Amino acid sequence: MAIRNIRTEEDPVLRKVCRKVENFDDRLFLILEDMRDTLIKSGGIGLAANQIGILRRIVLVNFDDKIIELINPEIIETEGQQIEAEACLSVPKKAGKTLRPKTVTVRAQNRNGNWCIYKGTDLKARCFCHELDHLDGKLYLDRLAPGEKAFFTNDYE
């Protein structure tokens, strides 16, 4: 498959709302494989389709060496709160503390169109929220905790 270029914060595609996936076909499978290759090469833990210029509701999340494909995802339940640092492949060399739920339950389709439920706590919950925000044209910079500002770092390239 192919490694795609990751769009950065100046690119207007990151501020657009992604459209629902309707067709579960070979084109979707190719996008998923390209996203997988791009995510692995980047060393990140999550990637939304618009980060590679595709305005579809597709997210990949990499935890415990397992990549979860989320198609048409929606958050159906949240619990608690956490304020922790986040970074983004589309906002290189910056990080910032965001206010997110501590636990998140997501409903999404898999590559075959079947609905599945995923639950994440702490970092995984932040990742789910972060990537789903991308699908609605939002960056973590829009979700900084009260009084917080993004800061420059070499830890998140």
VOBATOR-830165 format. One record per residue: residue in one letter; x, y, z of N, C-alpha, C in turn. Coordinates in steps of 0.2 Angstrom, whole numbers. Atoms other than C-alpha are relative to their C-alpha. Last residue first. Example, Ala and Ser with C-alpha at 12.3 -4.5 7.8 and 13.67 -1.06 7.14 Angstrom:
2
@res->s | nX->-4 | nY->-6 | nZ->-1 | caX->68 | caY->-5 | caZ->36 | cX->-4 | cY->5 | cZ->3
@res->a | nX->4 | nY->-6 | nZ->0 | caX->62 | caY->-22 | caZ->39 | cX->4 | cY->6 | cZ->0
This chain:
157
@res->e | nX->-2 | nY->-3 | nZ->7 | caX->36 | caY->77 | caZ->81 | cX->-5 | cY->-3 | cZ->-5
@res->y | nX->6 | nY->1 | nZ->5 | caX->29 | caY->76 | caZ->99 | cX->2 | cY->2 | cZ->-7
@res->d | nX->2 | nY->7 | nZ->-2 | caX->44 | caY->75 | caZ->112 | cX->-6 | cY->-2 | cZ->-5
@res->n | nX->-3 | nY->4 | nZ->5 | caX->53 | caY->90 | caZ->104 | cX->-3 | cY->-7 | cZ->1
@res->t | nX->-4 | nY->5 | nZ->-3 | caX->41 | caY->102 | caZ->113 | cX->3 | cY->-4 | cZ->-6
@res->f | nX->-5 | nY->4 | nZ->5 | caX->33 | caY->118 | caZ->110 | cX->3 | cY->-5 | cZ->3
@res->f | nX->-7 | nY->-1 | nZ->-1 | caX->18 | caY->123 | caZ->121 | cX->4 | cY->-4 | cZ->-5
@res->a | nX->-4 | nY->5 | nZ->3 | caX->-1 | caY->125 | caZ->118 | cX->8 | cY->2 | cZ->1
@res->k | nX->-3 | nY->-2 | nZ->7 | caX->-9 | caY->136 | caZ->130 | cX->4 | cY->-6 | cZ->-2
@res->e | nX->-6 | nY->3 | nZ->3 | caX->-19 | caY->132 | caZ->146 | cX->1 | cY->3 | cZ->-7
@res->g | nX->-7 | nY->-3 | nZ->-2 | caX->-30 | caY->143 | caZ->156 | cX->6 | cY->-3 | cZ->-3
@res->p | nX->0 | nY->-8 | nZ->-2 | caX->-46 | caY->133 | caZ->154 | cX->7 | cY->2 | cZ->3
@res->a | nX->3 | nY->-1 | nZ->-6 | caX->-41 | caY->116 | caZ->146 | cX->0 | cY->7 | cZ->2
@res->l | nX->-4 | nY->-1 | nZ->-6 | caX->-37 | caY->116 | caZ->128 | cX->-3 | cY->1 | cZ->6
@res->r | nX->2 | nY->4 | nZ->-6 | caX->-50 | caY->109 | caZ->116 | cX->4 | cY->1 | cZ->7
@res->d | nX->6 | nY->-3 | nZ->-2 | caX->-48 | caY->120 | caZ->101 | cX->-3 | cY->-2 | cZ->6
@res->l | nX->-1 | nY->-7 | nZ->-2 | caX->-30 | caY->116 | caZ->101 | cX->-6 | cY->3 | cZ->1
@res->y | nX->0 | nY->-1 | nZ->-7 | caX->-35 | caY->98 | caZ->100 | cX->1 | cY->7 | cZ->3
@res->l | nX->-7 | nY->2 | nZ->-3 | caX->-40 | caY->101 | caZ->83 | cX->0 | cY->0 | cZ->7
@res->k | nX->-3 | nY->-3 | nZ->-6 | caX->-58 | caY->101 | caZ->76 | cX->7 | cY->-2 | cZ->2
@res->g | nX->-4 | nY->-6 | nZ->1 | caX->-65 | caY->99 | caZ->59 | cX->3 | cY->3 | cZ->6
@res->d | nX->5 | nY->-6 | nZ->0 | caX->-79 | caY->87 | caZ->64 | cX->4 | cY->6 | cZ->-1
@res->l | nX->5 | nY->1 | nZ->5 | caX->-69 | caY->71 | caZ->59 | cX->-5 | cY->6 | cZ->0
@res->h | nX->-3 | nY->-1 | nZ->7 | caX->-54 | caY->78 | caZ->68 | cX->-6 | cY->-1 | cZ->-5
@res->d | nX->0 | nY->-7 | nZ->1 | caX->-64 | caY->78 | caZ->84 | cX->2 | cY->2 | cZ->-7
@res->l | nX->7 | nY->-1 | nZ->2 | caX->-67 | caY->59 | caZ->82 | cX->-1 | cY->8 | cZ->-1
@res->e | nX->1 | nY->2 | nZ->8 | caX->-48 | caY->57 | caZ->82 | cX->-7 | cY->2 | cZ->-2
@res->h | nX->-5 | nY->-3 | nZ->5 | caX->-45 | caY->67 | caZ->98 | cX->-2 | cY->-1 | cZ->-7
@res->c | nX->3 | nY->-7 | nZ->1 | caX->-60 | caY->60 | caZ->107 | cX->4 | cY->4 | cZ->-5
@res->f | nX->6 | nY->0 | nZ->3 | caX->-54 | caY->42 | caZ->104 | cX->-3 | cY->7 | cZ->-1
@res->c | nX->-2 | nY->2 | nZ->7 | caX->-36 | caY->46 | caZ->108 | cX->-7 | cY->0 | cZ->-4
@res->r | nX->-2 | nY->-6 | nZ->3 | caX->-42 | caY->54 | caZ->125 | cX->1 | cY->-1 | cZ->-8
@res->a | nX->5 | nY->-4 | nZ->0 | caX->-51 | caY->38 | caZ->129 | cX->1 | cY->7 | cZ->-3
@res->k | nX->4 | nY->2 | nZ->6 | caX->-36 | caY->28 | caZ->124 | cX->-7 | cY->4 | cZ->0
@res->l | nX->-3 | nY->-1 | nZ->7 | caX->-25 | caY->38 | caZ->135 | cX->-4 | cY->-2 | cZ->-6
@res->d | nX->-7 | nY->-4 | nZ->-1 | caX->-36 | caY->37 | caZ->151 | cX->2 | cY->2 | cZ->-7
@res->t | nX->-1 | nY->-4 | nZ->-6 | caX->-50 | caY->24 | caZ->148 | cX->7 | cY->4 | cZ->-1
@res->g | nX->-6 | nY->-2 | nZ->-1 | caX->-57 | caY->17 | caZ->131 | cX->1 | cY->4 | cZ->7
@res->k | nX->0 | nY->-4 | nZ->-6 | caX->-72 | caY->7 | caZ->127 | cX->7 | cY->2 | cZ->1
@res->y | nX->-7 | nY->0 | nZ->-2 | caX->-76 | caY->0 | caZ->109 | cX->0 | cY->5 | cZ->7
@res->i | nX->-1 | nY->-5 | nZ->-6 | caX->-93 | caY->-5 | caZ->103 | cX->7 | cY->-1 | cZ->2
@res->c | nX->-4 | nY->2 | nZ->-6 | caX->-95 | caY->-13 | caZ->86 | cX->0 | cY->5 | cZ->5
@res->w | nX->-1 | nY->-5 | nZ->-6 | caX->-107 | caY->-11 | caZ->71 | cX->3 | cY->-3 | cZ->6
@res->n | nX->3 | nY->3 | nZ->-6 | caX->-104 | caY->-22 | caZ->55 | cX->1 | cY->5 | cZ->6
@res->g | nX->6 | nY->-3 | nZ->-1 | caX->-100 | caY->-13 | caZ->39 | cX->-4 | cY->-2 | cZ->6
@res->n | nX->5 | nY->4 | nZ->4 | caX->-87 | caY->-25 | caZ->33 | cX->-7 | cY->3 | cZ->2
@res->r | nX->-1 | nY->0 | nZ->7 | caX->-73 | caY->-13 | caZ->37 | cX->-5 | cY->-4 | cZ->-4
@res->n | nX->-7 | nY->3 | nZ->2 | caX->-79 | caY->-11 | caZ->55 | cX->0 | cY->0 | cZ->-8
@res->q | nX->0 | nY->6 | nZ->4 | caX->-93 | caY->1 | caZ->60 | cX->7 | cY->-2 | cZ->-2
@res->a | nX->-2 | nY->-1 | nZ->7 | caX->-93 | caY->12 | caZ->75 | cX->-1 | cY->-6 | cZ->-4
@res->r | nX->4 | nY->5 | nZ->5 | caX->-100 | caY->14 | caZ->92 | cX->3 | cY->2 | cZ->-7
@res->v | nX->1 | nY->-2 | nZ->7 | caX->-88 | caY->23 | caZ->105 | cX->-4 | cY->-6 | cZ->-4
@res->t | nX->3 | nY->6 | nZ->4 | caX->-88 | caY->22 | caZ->124 | cX->-2 | cY->2 | cZ->-7
@res->v | nX->4 | nY->-2 | nZ->5 | caX->-77 | caY->35 | caZ->133 | cX->-2 | cY->-7 | cZ->-4
@res->t | nX->2 | nY->6 | nZ->3 | caX->-69 | caY->35 | caZ->150 | cX->-5 | cY->1 | cZ->-6
@res->k | nX->-5 | nY->5 | nZ->-2 | caX->-59 | caY->49 | caZ->158 | cX->-1 | cY->-7 | cZ->-4
@res->p | nX->3 | nY->5 | nZ->-5 | caX->-68 | caY->62 | caZ->148 | cX->5 | cY->-5 | cZ->2
@res->r | nX->3 | nY->5 | nZ->3 | caX->-57 | caY->76 | caZ->141 | cX->-4 | cY->-5 | cZ->5
@res->l | nX->5 | nY->2 | nZ->-4 | caX->-50 | caY->93 | caZ->146 | cX->-4 | cY->-5 | cZ->-4
@res->t | nX->7 | nY->0 | nZ->2 | caX->-35 | caY->96 | caZ->136 | cX->-4 | cY->-3 | cZ->6
@res->k | nX->5 | nY->4 | nZ->-4 | caX->-17 | caY->100 | caZ->140 | cX->-7 | cY->1 | cZ->-1
@res->g | nX->4 | nY->-5 | nZ->-4 | caX->-6 | caY->106 | caZ->126 | cX->-5 | cY->-5 | cZ->4
@res->a | nX->5 | nY->4 | nZ->-4 | caX->7 | caY->99 | caZ->114 | cX->-4 | cY->5 | cZ->4
@res->k | nX->4 | nY->-3 | nZ->-5 | caX->17 | caY->106 | caZ->100 | cX->-4 | cY->-5 | cZ->4
@res->k | nX->-5 | nY->-3 | nZ->-5 | caX->32 | caY->99 | caZ->89 | cX->-4 | cY->5 | cZ->5
@res->p | nX->-6 | nY->3 | nZ->-3 | caX->20 | caY->94 | caZ->75 | cX->4 | cY->5 | cZ->5
@res->v | nX->-2 | nY->-6 | nZ->-4 | caX->2 | caY->99 | caZ->74 | cX->7 | cY->-1 | cZ->3
@res->s | nX->1 | nY->-6 | nZ->4 | caX->-5 | caY->87 | caZ->61 | cX->2 | cY->7 | cZ->3
@res->l | nX->-4 | nY->1 | nZ->6 | caX->3 | caY->72 | caZ->70 | cX->-1 | cY->6 | cZ->-5
@res->c | nX->3 | nY->2 | nZ->6 | caX->-5 | caY->78 | caZ->86 | cX->5 | cY->0 | cZ->-6
@res->a | nX->-4 | nY->-2 | nZ->5 | caX->-1 | caY->81 | caZ->104 | cX->-4 | cY->-3 | cZ->-6
@res->e | nX->2 | nY->3 | nZ->6 | caX->-11 | caY->79 | caZ->120 | cX->5 | cY->3 | cZ->-5
@res->a | nX->-3 | nY->-3 | nZ->6 | caX->-6 | caY->83 | caZ->138 | cX->-2 | cY->-4 | cZ->-6
@res->e | nX->-7 | nY->3 | nZ->1 | caX->-18 | caY->78 | caZ->152 | cX->2 | cY->3 | cZ->-7
@res->i | nX->-3 | nY->-6 | nZ->4 | caX->-34 | caY->85 | caZ->160 | cX->7 | cY->-3 | cZ->-1
@res->q | nX->-7 | nY->0 | nZ->0 | caX->-46 | caY->71 | caZ->164 | cX->3 | cY->6 | cZ->-3
@res->q | nX->-4 | nY->-5 | nZ->4 | caX->-64 | caY->69 | caZ->167 | cX->7 | cY->-1 | cZ->1
@res->g | nX->-6 | nY->-4 | nZ->-3 | caX->-77 | caY->57 | caZ->172 | cX->3 | cY->5 | cZ->-4
@res->e | nX->0 | nY->0 | nZ->-7 | caX->-88 | caY->46 | caZ->161 | cX->6 | cY->4 | cZ->3
@res->t | nX->-6 | nY->-2 | nZ->-3 | caX->-93 | caY->46 | caZ->143 | cX->-1 | cY->0 | cZ->8
@res->e | nX->0 | nY->-1 | nZ->-8 | caX->-106 | caY->37 | caZ->133 | cX->7 | cY->3 | cZ->2
@res->i | nX->6 | nY->2 | nZ->-3 | caX->-111 | caY->35 | caZ->115 | cX->-1 | cY->1 | cZ->7
@res->i | nX->-1 | nY->1 | nZ->-8 | caX->-96 | caY->43 | caZ->106 | cX->-7 | cY->-1 | cZ->2
@res->e | nX->3 | nY->-5 | nZ->-4 | caX->-99 | caY->41 | caZ->87 | cX->1 | cY->-2 | cZ->7
@res->p | nX->0 | nY->1 | nZ->-8 | caX->-89 | caY->32 | caZ->74 | cX->-4 | cY->6 | cZ->3
@res->n | nX->6 | nY->-3 | nZ->-2 | caX->-93 | caY->31 | caZ->55 | cX->-1 | cY->0 | cZ->8
@res->i | nX->3 | nY->-3 | nZ->6 | caX->-79 | caY->19 | caZ->52 | cX->-7 | cY->3 | cZ->3
@res->l | nX->6 | nY->-3 | nZ->-2 | caX->-67 | caY->15 | caZ->67 | cX->-3 | cY->3 | cZ->-6
@res->e | nX->3 | nY->-4 | nZ->6 | caX->-53 | caY->3 | caZ->62 | cX->-7 | cY->2 | cZ->2
@res->i | nX->8 | nY->0 | nZ->0 | caX->-44 | caY->-3 | caZ->78 | cX->-2 | cY->5 | cZ->-6
@res->i | nX->3 | nY->-6 | nZ->3 | caX->-25 | caY->-6 | caZ->76 | cX->-8 | cY->-1 | cZ->-1
@res->k | nX->6 | nY->2 | nZ->4 | caX->-18 | caY->-18 | caZ->88 | cX->-3 | cY->6 | cZ->-3
@res->d | nX->-2 | nY->3 | nZ->7 | caX->0 | caY->-17 | caZ->94 | cX->-6 | cY->-2 | cZ->-3
@res->d | nX->-2 | nY->7 | nZ->-1 | caX->-7 | caY->-13 | caZ->112 | cX->2 | cY->-4 | cZ->-6
@res->f | nX->-1 | nY->1 | nZ->-7 | caX->-16 | caY->2 | caZ->105 | cX->2 | cY->-7 | cZ->1
@res->n | nX->-5 | nY->6 | nZ->-1 | caX->-16 | caY->9 | caZ->88 | cX->1 | cY->0 | cZ->7
@res->v | nX->-3 | nY->-1 | nZ->-6 | caX->-32 | caY->20 | caZ->83 | cX->5 | cY->-6 | cZ->2
@res->l | nX->-4 | nY->5 | nZ->-2 | caX->-38 | caY->22 | caZ->65 | cX->3 | cY->1 | cZ->7
@res->v | nX->-5 | nY->-1 | nZ->-5 | caX->-52 | caY->34 | caZ->61 | cX->4 | cY->-7 | cZ->1
@res->i | nX->-4 | nY->6 | nZ->-1 | caX->-64 | caY->35 | caZ->46 | cX->6 | cY->2 | cZ->5
@res->r | nX->0 | nY->2 | nZ->-8 | caX->-78 | caY->47 | caZ->44 | cX->4 | cY->-6 | cZ->1
@res->r | nX->4 | nY->5 | nZ->-2 | caX->-73 | caY->53 | caZ->26 | cX->0 | cY->-2 | cZ->7
@res->l | nX->5 | nY->-3 | nZ->-5 | caX->-65 | caY->69 | caZ->20 | cX->-6 | cY->-6 | cZ->1
@res->i | nX->6 | nY->4 | nZ->2 | caX->-49 | caY->61 | caZ->13 | cX->-6 | cY->2 | cZ->5
@res->g | nX->3 | nY->-3 | nZ->6 | caX->-34 | caY->73 | caZ->14 | cX->-6 | cY->-3 | cZ->-2
@res->i | nX->-3 | nY->2 | nZ->6 | caX->-22 | caY->62 | caZ->24 | cX->-4 | cY->3 | cZ->-6
@res->q | nX->-7 | nY->-1 | nZ->-1 | caX->-27 | caY->70 | caZ->41 | cX->4 | cY->-2 | cZ->-6
@res->n | nX->-1 | nY->-7 | nZ->3 | caX->-45 | caY->70 | caZ->34 | cX->8 | cY->2 | cZ->1
@res->a | nX->0 | nY->0 | nZ->8 | caX->-45 | caY->51 | caZ->36 | cX->2 | cY->7 | cZ->-2
@res->a | nX->6 | nY->-1 | nZ->3 | caX->-41 | caY->52 | caZ->55 | cX->1 | cY->1 | cZ->-7
@res->l | nX->0 | nY->-4 | nZ->6 | caX->-25 | caY->45 | caZ->63 | cX->-7 | cY->0 | cZ->-3
@res->g | nX->6 | nY->-1 | nZ->3 | caX->-21 | caY->38 | caZ->80 | cX->0 | cY->4 | cZ->-6
@res->i | nX->5 | nY->5 | nZ->-2 | caX->-7 | caY->31 | caZ->90 | cX->-7 | cY->1 | cZ->-3
@res->g | nX->6 | nY->-3 | nZ->-4 | caX->7 | caY->40 | caZ->81 | cX->-4 | cY->-6 | cZ->3
@res->g | nX->-2 | nY->1 | nZ->-7 | caX->24 | caY->32 | caZ->76 | cX->-6 | cY->3 | cZ->4
@res->s | nX->0 | nY->-6 | nZ->-4 | caX->22 | caY->40 | caZ->59 | cX->2 | cY->-1 | cZ->7
@res->k | nX->-7 | nY->-3 | nZ->2 | caX->27 | caY->24 | caZ->49 | cX->0 | cY->7 | cZ->4
@res->i | nX->-6 | nY->4 | nZ->-2 | caX->13 | caY->14 | caZ->58 | cX->7 | cY->4 | cZ->-1
@res->l | nX->0 | nY->-1 | nZ->-7 | caX->0 | caY->28 | caZ->55 | cX->6 | cY->-4 | cZ->3
@res->t | nX->-2 | nY->-6 | nZ->-2 | caX->4 | caY->29 | caZ->37 | cX->1 | cY->1 | cZ->7
@res->d | nX->-7 | nY->-1 | nZ->1 | caX->4 | caY->11 | caZ->34 | cX->2 | cY->7 | cZ->2
@res->r | nX->-4 | nY->4 | nZ->-5 | caX->-13 | caY->9 | caZ->43 | cX->8 | cY->1 | cZ->-1
@res->m | nX->0 | nY->-3 | nZ->-6 | caX->-20 | caY->24 | caZ->33 | cX->4 | cY->-4 | cZ->5
@res->d | nX->-4 | nY->-6 | nZ->0 | caX->-15 | caY->17 | caZ->17 | cX->1 | cY->3 | cZ->7
@res->e | nX->-7 | nY->3 | nZ->0 | caX->-23 | caY->0 | caZ->22 | cX->5 | cY->6 | cZ->-1
@res->l | nX->-2 | nY->2 | nZ->-7 | caX->-39 | caY->9 | caZ->27 | cX->7 | cY->-3 | cZ->0
@res->i | nX->-1 | nY->-6 | nZ->-4 | caX->-40 | caY->19 | caZ->11 | cX->2 | cY->-2 | cZ->7
@res->l | nX->-6 | nY->-3 | nZ->1 | caX->-37 | caY->3 | caZ->1 | cX->1 | cY->6 | cZ->4
@res->f | nX->-5 | nY->5 | nZ->-2 | caX->-51 | caY->-6 | caZ->10 | cX->7 | cY->3 | cZ->-2
@res->l | nX->0 | nY->-1 | nZ->-7 | caX->-63 | caY->9 | caZ->7 | cX->6 | cY->-4 | cZ->3
@res->r | nX->-3 | nY->-6 | nZ->-1 | caX->-59 | caY->8 | caZ->-12 | cX->1 | cY->2 | cZ->8
@res->d | nX->-7 | nY->0 | nZ->1 | caX->-62 | caY->-10 | caZ->-12 | cX->3 | cY->6 | cZ->1
@res->d | nX->-3 | nY->4 | nZ->6 | caX->-79 | caY->-9 | caZ->-4 | cX->7 | cY->1 | cZ->-1
@res->f | nX->-5 | nY->5 | nZ->-3 | caX->-89 | caY->-4 | caZ->11 | cX->2 | cY->-4 | cZ->-6
@res->n | nX->-2 | nY->6 | nZ->3 | caX->-99 | caY->10 | caZ->3 | cX->6 | cY->-3 | cZ->3
@res->e | nX->6 | nY->4 | nZ->2 | caX->-108 | caY->23 | caZ->13 | cX->1 | cY->-6 | cZ->-3
@res->v | nX->-2 | nY->6 | nZ->5 | caX->-95 | caY->31 | caZ->23 | cX->-6 | cY->-4 | cZ->-1
@res->k | nX->2 | nY->7 | nZ->-2 | caX->-102 | caY->47 | caZ->32 | cX->3 | cY->-5 | cZ->-6
@res->r | nX->6 | nY->3 | nZ->2 | caX->-94 | caY->64 | caZ->27 | cX->0 | cY->-8 | cZ->2
@res->c | nX->-1 | nY->6 | nZ->4 | caX->-80 | caY->73 | caZ->36 | cX->-7 | cY->-3 | cZ->-2
@res->v | nX->4 | nY->6 | nZ->-3 | caX->-83 | caY->90 | caZ->43 | cX->0 | cY->-5 | cZ->-5
@res->k | nX->6 | nY->2 | nZ->3 | caX->-69 | caY->102 | caZ->37 | cX->-3 | cY->-6 | cZ->3
@res->r | nX->5 | nY->-4 | nZ->-3 | caX->-56 | caY->111 | caZ->47 | cX->-7 | cY->-2 | cZ->-3
@res->l | nX->0 | nY->3 | nZ->-7 | caX->-42 | caY->98 | caZ->43 | cX->-6 | cY->4 | cZ->4
@res->v | nX->3 | nY->6 | nZ->0 | caX->-45 | caY->101 | caZ->25 | cX->-1 | cY->-2 | cZ->7
@res->p | nX->7 | nY->-1 | nZ->-1 | caX->-40 | caY->119 | caZ->27 | cX->-4 | cY->-6 | cZ->0
@res->d | nX->4 | nY->2 | nZ->6 | caX->-22 | caY->115 | caZ->28 | cX->-7 | cY->0 | cZ->2
@res->e | nX->1 | nY->-5 | nZ->5 | caX->-12 | caY->126 | caZ->40 | cX->-5 | cY->-2 | cZ->-5
@res->e | nX->5 | nY->-4 | nZ->-2 | caX->-13 | caY->113 | caZ->54 | cX->-2 | cY->6 | cZ->-4
@res->t | nX->-2 | nY->-4 | nZ->-6 | caX->-3 | caY->100 | caZ->45 | cX->-5 | cY->6 | cZ->1
@res->r | nX->2 | nY->-7 | nZ->1 | caX->-9 | caY->87 | caZ->32 | cX->2 | cY->3 | cZ->7
@res->i | nX->4 | nY->-2 | nZ->-5 | caX->0 | caY->70 | caZ->34 | cX->-1 | cY->7 | cZ->-1
@res->n | nX->-3 | nY->-6 | nZ->-3 | caX->7 | caY->64 | caZ->17 | cX->-5 | cY->2 | cZ->6
@res->r | nX->3 | nY->-6 | nZ->2 | caX->1 | caY->46 | caZ->13 | cX->3 | cY->6 | cZ->4
@res->i | nX->-1 | nY->-4 | nZ->-5 | caX->12 | caY->30 | caZ->14 | cX->-3 | cY->7 | cZ->-2
@res->a | nX->-3 | nY->-6 | nZ->1 | caX->5 | caY->18 | caZ->1 | cX->0 | cY->4 | cZ->7
@res->m | nX->4 | nY->-6 | nZ->0 | caX->0 | caY->0 | caZ->0 | cX->4 | cY->6 | cZ->0
